Amino acid sequence: MPTTLSRPPTSPSRSERAAVWLAFALACRPVEPTAEAAEHVPADMSQSASAAPSGLPDFAELAGRMSPSVVSVVSALPPEGRKDRRPRRGVGSGMVVREDGQVLTNQHVIAGAMSFAIQYDDGTRVAARLVHGDPALDLALLAPEVAGPARLPVRLSEHRPRPGEWTMAIGHPFGLGDTVTVGVISGLGRDHDDLGRPEDLDPDGVWSFIQTDASINLGNSGGPLVDLSGEVVGLTTAVRSDGQGVAFAVPAPMARKFLAEVRAHGRFRHARLGVDVGEVDERPAVRVLRVSPGGPAARGGLLPGDLILAIAEVPIARVSELAYHSRLSGVGVPLVLAVQRGPTQLTVEIVPDEAPIAE
């Protein structure tokens, strides 16, 4: 059954009635802090959670340390047939990623909104504007129109978590305010199909979700999924409602890349390899079906029929993984692909260029 994206308490859309929902109550989404923000994060923001008397981590200390940097994103949406013509209200989550108060959230949290605001843990609410949003990543960066309360920016992890590691989700489900839940990393590399192909996420997007069993609900979208050191490992985004404890988050490394691109270029530049690929059943790899003449792959010597086994030493078994890792590396950054051509294994270097901007 499909996956649910978490949305606000309004009349359900078709995707809301489906088994897959985005964690938006109408919701907002999280992104990774820039290098500049990371430089200003005090050491105590990344201290390991101490052990509680029971032998478990001190989740209360971790929640107290991280929660002030988590905000609500409140949006005003079109009435959509309401007789009184009053805007509908959506509520999601987000996180402060820069000392100037910029907030990272999910793009689906603010999609279609007429206006939106950032609400802090002390109840202060300030109007916000969109700096940049990218539906293919489901990430959006917001800036407060006026200065809000000073909050420490979160620190986005540079590393992939491991299945079985403790994690905490922090957000504002159903507009209830600060809420924390605890679980573990359940899996990595989940794509649009694994989520049940929710209509609210671009099927051609760049997806490699973290899976967790930490409880995620409507309104959690855009909030942080943090490890025991207090680093953000992902932005909570969606839940499969046809199961229990099956939630998904955009990985922090992609959020970091998004923030760096927006800071340097005002947008996220999508890398293009210039190939059409398909998955194969007999082994973990993707097959090159077509090479665009004169494109990056053609210039690097890739040929139709080649099997791509790995990219930058990361094994590739699905088309979504090739798209994710090429975007994560970025435009103009050489990528070394491990390739099998007939009985021969070889390496091919490709320098991605920028994909055309969709109009």
C-alpha positions in Angstrom: 0.0 0.0 0.0 1.1 3.6 -0.5 3.1 5.7 1.9 1.6 8.6 3.8 3.1 12.1 3.9 2.5 13.9 7.1 0.0 16.8 6.7 -2.1 19.3 8.7 -5.5 18.5 10.2 -7.6 19.5 7.2 -9.8 17.6 4.8 -7.8 14.6 3.6 -6.5 14.5 0.0 -6.3 11.3 -1.9 -2.8 10.7 -0.8 -3.7 11.4 2.8 -6.4 8.6 2.5 -3.8 6.3 1.1 -1.5 4.2 3.3 1.5 6.4 2.8 1.6 9.9 4.3 4.1 12.7 4.5 4.8 13.7 8.1 3.2 17.1 7.7 0.3 18.3 9.6 0.3 20.6 7.1 4.0 20.1 7.6 7.4 21.6 7.0 10.6 19.8 6.4 14.2 19.7 7.7 17.6 20.4 5.9 21.2 20.3 6.9 23.1 23.2 8.3 25.8 24.9 6.2 29.5 24.7 7.1 29.2 28.3 8.3 26.5 27.2 10.8 28.6 24.2 11.9 31.5 26.5 12.7 29.4 28.3 15.3 27.9 25.3 17.0 29.1 25.2 20.6 30.8 22.0 21.7 27.9 21.1 24.0 25.6 20.7 21.0 27.5 17.6 20.0 28.3 16.1 23.3 27.3 12.5 23.7 24.2 11.8 25.8 25.3 10.5 29.2 24.2 7.1 30.4 21.0 7.1 32.5 21.0 5.0 35.7 19.2 2.2 33.9 22.1 1.9 31.5 20.2 3.5 28.7 21.2 6.8 27.2 20.0 10.0 28.9 17.3 10.8 26.4 15.9 13.6 28.6 19.2 15.4 28.5 19.4 15.0 24.7 15.9 16.3 24.2 16.5 19.3 26.5 19.6 20.2 24.6 18.1 19.9 21.1 14.5 20.9 21.4 15.0 24.8 21.5 16.5 24.6 17.9 13.3 22.8 16.6 10.5 25.1 15.4 7.0 24.8 14.0 6.3 25.9 10.5 2.8 27.3 10.3 1.3 27.9 6.9 -1.8 29.5 5.5 -3.3 27.4 2.6 -6.1 28.2 0.1 -9.6 27.7 1.4 -10.4 25.0 -1.1 -14.1 25.3 -1.0 -14.6 26.4 2.6 -17.8 28.5 2.8 -16.3 31.1 5.0 -13.3 31.4 2.6 -10.9 31.4 5.5 -7.5 29.9 4.8 -6.8 26.5 6.0 -4.0 26.2 8.6 -1.1 23.8 8.2 1.6 22.9 10.8 4.9 21.2 10.2 8.3 21.2 11.8 11.7 22.6 11.0 15.2 23.2 12.5 17.4 26.3 12.8 20.5 25.8 10.6 22.2 29.2 10.8 22.8 31.8 13.4 20.8 34.3 11.4 17.8 32.1 12.1 17.3 30.3 8.7 15.2 27.2 9.0 15.4 23.9 7.1 12.2 21.9 6.5 10.6 19.7 3.8 9.4 21.3 0.6 6.0 19.5 1.0 5.4 21.4 4.3 5.1 24.8 2.5 4.0 23.6 -0.9 0.9 25.6 -2.1 1.0 27.9 0.9 -0.1 31.5 0.5 2.1 32.5 3.5 4.0 30.8 6.3 5.6 31.6 9.7 8.2 30.2 12.1 7.0 29.6 15.6 9.6 29.1 18.4 9.4 27.1 21.6 8.6 30.2 23.6 5.5 30.9 21.5 7.1 33.7 19.4 5.9 33.6 15.8 7.5 35.6 13.0 6.6 35.7 9.3 9.0 33.9 7.0 10.0 33.9 3.3 11.2 31.1 1.1 14.9 31.2 0.3 14.9 28.2 -2.0 12.9 25.0 -2.3 13.5 21.8 -4.3 10.7 19.3 -4.8 13.1 16.7 -6.2 14.9 16.7 -2.8 11.9 17.6 -0.7 13.9 20.3 1.0 13.2 24.0 1.6 15.1 26.8 3.3 13.2 29.5 5.1 14.3 32.9 6.4 12.5 34.9 9.1 11.4 38.3 8.0 12.4 39.8 11.3 14.7 38.4 13.9 13.2 35.8 16.2 14.6 34.5 19.5 18.3 33.5 19.2 18.6 29.7 18.9 21.7 27.6 18.3 21.8 26.0 14.9 21.7 22.3 14.7 24.7 20.3 13.5 24.1 18.1 10.4 26.0 14.9 10.4 28.4 14.2 7.5 28.2 10.4 8.0 25.7 7.6 7.3 24.2 6.1 10.4 24.2 2.4 10.9 21.2 0.2 11.3 20.6 -0.5 15.0 21.9 2.8 16.2 19.7 4.8 18.7 17.9 7.8 17.3 15.5 10.5 18.5 12.8 12.3 16.4 11.9 15.8 17.6 9.0 17.7 16.2 5.5 19.2 16.6 3.0 16.5 15.5 -0.6 17.6 15.2 0.5 21.0 16.4 0.9 19.6 20.0 4.2 21.4 20.5 7.6 19.9 21.5 7.3 16.1 21.1 10.2 13.5 21.2 10.1 9.9 20.3 12.9 7.3 20.4 13.8 4.4 18.2 16.7 3.0 16.1 17.9 3.2 12.5 16.0 0.4 10.8 17.5 0.6 7.3 19.1 2.8 4.6 18.7 3.6 1.0 14.9 3.4 0.7 13.4 4.9 -2.5 10.1 6.1 -3.8 8.8 2.6 -4.3 9.8 1.6 -0.8 7.6 4.4 0.5 4.6 3.1 -1.5 5.0 5.8 -4.2 3.2 8.6 -2.4 1.7 11.2 -4.8 3.1 14.1 -2.8 6.7 13.2 -3.5 8.2 13.5 -7.0 8.6 10.0 -8.5 11.6 11.3 -10.3 13.1 12.8 -7.2 16.5 12.0 -5.6 15.5 9.6 -2.9 17.7 7.5 -0.5 15.7 7.7 2.7 16.8 6.6 6.2 14.2 4.2 7.7 13.5 4.4 11.5 11.0 2.9 14.0 10.9 6.2 16.0 7.3 7.2 16.0 6.6 9.9 13.4 3.2 11.5 13.0 1.4 14.3 11.0 3.3 17.5 11.7 6.7 15.9 12.2 7.7 16.6 8.6 10.9 18.7 8.5 11.9 18.0 12.1 15.3 16.4 13.0 16.2 12.8 13.5 19.2 13.0 15.8 21.8 10.6 17.1 23.1 10.3 20.7 25.8 12.9 20.1 23.1 15.5 19.2 24.0 15.5 15.4 21.1 15.5 13.0 21.2 12.4 10.8 18.1 13.1 8.8 14.9 15.2 8.3 11.7 13.2 9.2 9.5 13.2 6.1 7.1 10.3 5.7 5.5 7.2 7.3 4.0 4.0 5.9 0.6 3.8 7.6 0.0 0.2 6.4 2.5 -0.9 9.0 3.8 0.1 12.4 7.1 1.8 13.1 8.1 2.4 9.5 9.1 6.0 9.1 11.5 7.7 6.7 13.9 10.7 6.8 15.9 12.6 4.2 19.6 11.9 5.0 21.7 14.7 6.5 24.5 14.6 3.9 22.0 15.6 1.2 20.7 18.4 3.4 24.2 19.6 3.9 24.7 19.6 0.1 21.5 21.5 -0.4 22.5 24.2 2.1 25.9 24.5 0.5 24.5 24.8 -3.0 21.9 27.4 -2.0 24.5 29.4 -0.2 26.9 29.4 -3.2 24.5 29.5 -6.1 21.1 30.5 -4.8 19.7 27.1 -5.9 20.5 23.4 -5.9 22.3 22.4 -9.1 21.4 18.9 -10.1 24.2 16.9 -11.6 23.7 15.1 -14.9 25.5 12.0 -16.0 23.9 11.8 -19.5 22.8 8.1 -19.3 19.6 6.1 -19.1 20.0 3.1 -16.8 17.9 0.2 -15.6 18.1 -2.4 -12.8 19.2 -6.0 -13.4 17.9 -9.1 -11.6 21.0 -11.3 -11.7 23.3 -9.1 -9.6 23.5 -5.8 -7.6 24.2 -3.3 -10.4 22.5 -1.1 -12.9 22.8 -1.5 -16.7 23.5 1.4 -19.1 20.7 1.5 -21.6 21.6 4.6 -23.5 24.4 7.2 -23.5 23.6 10.7 -24.5 25.9 11.8 -27.4 28.4 14.4 -26.2 27.3 14.1 -22.6 29.4 13.5 -19.5 29.1 9.7 -19.7 30.0 9.7 -23.4 33.0 11.9 -22.7 34.1 9.5 -20.0 33.8 6.4 -22.2 30.7 4.7 -20.8 29.0 2.4 -23.3 25.5 1.0 -23.6 25.4 -2.5 -22.0 28.0 -1.6 -19.3 27.1 -2.6 -15.8 27.7 0.1 -13.1 28.8 -1.7 -9.9 29.8 1.2 -7.7 30.1 5.0 -7.7 32.9 6.6 -5.6 33.4 3.1 -4.1 29.8 3.0 -2.9 28.1 -0.2 -4.3 25.1 0.6 -6.6 22.2 -1.8 -6.9 19.3 0.5 -7.8 18.8 3.4 -10.2 17.8 5.6 -7.2 21.2 5.1 -5.7 23.0 6.2 -8.8 20.9 9.4 -8.9 21.4 10.1 -5.2 25.1 9.7 -5.1 25.7 11.7 -8.3 23.7 14.6 -6.9 25.4 14.3 -3.6 28.8 14.6 -5.3 27.7 17.5 -7.4 28.2 19.4 -10.6 31.8 19.4 -11.9 33.1 16.9 -9.3 34.8 13.9 -11.0 33.1 10.6 -10.2 34.9 7.3 -10.5 32.6 4.4 -11.5 33.4 0.7 -11.2 32.1 -0.8 -14.4 31.8 -4.3 -15.8 32.0 -4.5 -19.6 31.6 -8.1 -20.7 34.1 -10.2 -18.7 36.3 -7.1 -18.0 36.0 -4.9 -14.9 37.3 -1.3 -15.4 37.0 2.2 -13.9 35.4 5.1 -15.8 35.7 8.7 -14.7 32.8 11.0 -15.4 32.6 14.7 -14.7 28.9 15.5 -14.3 27.5 18.8 -15.8 24.4 20.6 -14.6 21.0 19.2 -15.6 18.8 21.7 -17.5 16.5 23.7 -15.2 12.9 22.6 -15.6 10.6 25.4 -16.7 
